[in-house]
Every structure is written in C-alpha cells, then in structure tokens.
Amino acid sequence: MQKWLMDIAIGITSLVIFLVLLIGLPAVMDPGYAFLLALFIFIFMLIGAGYTVIEKAI
C-alpha cells in the first residue's frame, strides 16, 4: 500500500472513531471527562498509527 494512501486511511479512521467517542462517551460518563478521554484516545491512536507507519517505512 502506498504511504500517502495509508496516511489518509489512518486519518479518516481515527476521525470517525473520535466522532463516535464524542457522541457515545457522554452518554456513559460525565461529559467533561468523556470529552477529555475521547481526545486522549484520539491522540494516542494517531501516535500509535504514526509510529506503525514509520516502522513499516524503515
């Protein structure tokens, strides 16, 4: 798979998961903590995906 295509797929997938978490988590827990948790999950997901892409490129 081409690197730019993988980057786009990772970005779109992460964004969709982030939106699902933003909608779903406030129904389960306090909204302030839910938004913060969704943001942290999104950031760590992008860090992990970026690390994986870099490792495959090397």
C-alpha positions as CSV (number, residue, x, y, z in Angstrom):
1,M,0.0,0.0,0.0
2,Q,1.3,3.5,-0.8
3,K,2.3,5.6,2.2
4,W,0.1,8.6,1.4
5,L,-2.9,6.3,1.0
6,M,-2.2,4.6,4.3
7,D,-1.9,8.0,6.0
8,I,-5.3,9.1,4.6
9,A,-6.9,5.9,5.7
10,I,-5.5,6.2,9.2
11,G,-6.6,9.8,9.4
12,I,-10.2,9.1,8.3
13,T,-10.5,6.1,10.5
14,S,-9.2,8.0,13.5
15,L,-11.5,10.8,12.9
16,V,-14.5,8.5,12.6
17,I,-13.6,6.8,15.9
18,F,-13.1,10.2,17.5
19,L,-16.6,11.3,16.5
20,V,-18.1,8.1,17.7
21,L,-16.4,8.5,21.1
22,L,-17.5,12.2,21.3
23,I,-21.1,11.1,20.7
24,G,-21.1,7.8,22.8
25,L,-18.9,8.6,25.8
26,P,-21.0,11.4,27.3
27,A,-24.0,9.0,27.5
28,V,-21.9,6.7,29.7
29,M,-19.9,9.1,31.9
30,D,-19.7,12.8,32.9
31,P,-19.5,14.9,29.7
32,G,-16.4,16.8,30.7
33,Y,-14.4,13.7,31.4
34,A,-15.8,12.0,28.4
35,F,-14.6,14.7,26.0
36,L,-11.2,14.6,27.6
37,L,-11.0,10.8,27.4
38,A,-12.1,10.9,23.7
39,L,-9.4,13.5,23.0
40,F,-6.7,11.4,24.7
41,I,-7.8,8.2,22.9
42,F,-7.7,10.1,19.6
43,I,-4.2,11.5,20.2
44,F,-2.8,8.1,21.3
45,M,-4.4,6.4,18.4
46,L,-2.7,8.8,16.0
47,I,0.6,8.5,17.8
48,G,0.4,4.7,17.6
49,A,-0.6,4.7,13.9
50,G,2.1,7.1,13.0
51,Y,4.7,5.0,14.8
52,T,3.5,1.9,12.9
53,V,3.7,3.7,9.6
54,I,7.2,4.9,10.4
55,E,8.3,1.4,11.4
56,K,7.0,-0.1,8.2
57,A,8.8,2.6,6.1
58,I,12.1,1.8,7.7
